[in-house]
């Protein structure tokens, strides 16, 4: 494999959308792409389309740079953009050593906690692989892969403690239909990106139970307050929670037809079991795994998060969705 500047790790819908963005960005940055399934790779090589995700999108990517050999893809890239579901990240990296990532720029486009470790992805790479925060960045913001496929104007925030790195990564993502902001709040933006998936499940549950728009507005108004309380406790810096990386991402995930977490919650609200809802969906609902991790993390902080607690009780204690949301409704303001 020829040397490539940037590698995308993950062949799902968001990974596919990122490949599309990078391949169309000004400057024509070369892109490598790792995905696990060889049949998927063969189809992309032959037809230039991902058969399973965003299948209508023509992908202008050099076929020589698609591989299921992760170490090979990583070795040939300077910048690594990870888009593997958080629940599967450790398994994907099982053969990767800290020295394989030495000197690399590592970017998380994953909106989830790493299970068992209960860490956001940036923190995981720092602690487990020794990647310094000066070389870590996070991609956040209200940007559904399906709208990227349609080239709808979308906004991303690149967060890093190293603002020079954030601007450099932002240049990679700057396309005709992508507007990029930068931030130094790597913890707050990543935590908010994970938490909004939990609130989207709550929104879906309420919709499935028949609650209307009036209630949804109150639910999400309370959700952004829960996000603020949490991120201010775990990483207290001066931030504006109304910015698109926080509030905007919450709104699109809670309301959009493309939100897999809302869809998952809607199924739960309509009476599906967790297992049956997961089996019917073709994509991972990150919020399902995230709410368990958050529940365990919050034992340390004791932050008031009634919406998250209700979602946890429904998904992991098998409590009645109707009863939990009815009880929650008395706690909202």
Secondary structure, 3 states (H helix, E strand, C coil): CCCCCEEEECCCHHHHHHHHHHHHCCCCCCEEEECCCHHHHHHHHHHCCCCCCCCCCCCCCCHHHEECCHHHHHHCCCEEEECCCHHHHHHHCCCCCHHHHCCCEEEECCCCEECCCCEEHHHHHHHHHCCCHHHEEEEECCCCHHHHHCCCCEEEEEECCCHHHHHHHHHHHCECCEEEEEECCHHHHHHHHHHHHHHHHHHHHHHHHCCCHHHHHHHHHHHHHHHHHHHHHHCCCCCCCCCHHHHHHHHHHHHCCCCHHHHHHHHHHCCCCHHHHHHHCCCCCHHHHHHHHHHHHHHHHCCCCHHHHHHHHHHHCCCCHHHHHHHHHCCCC
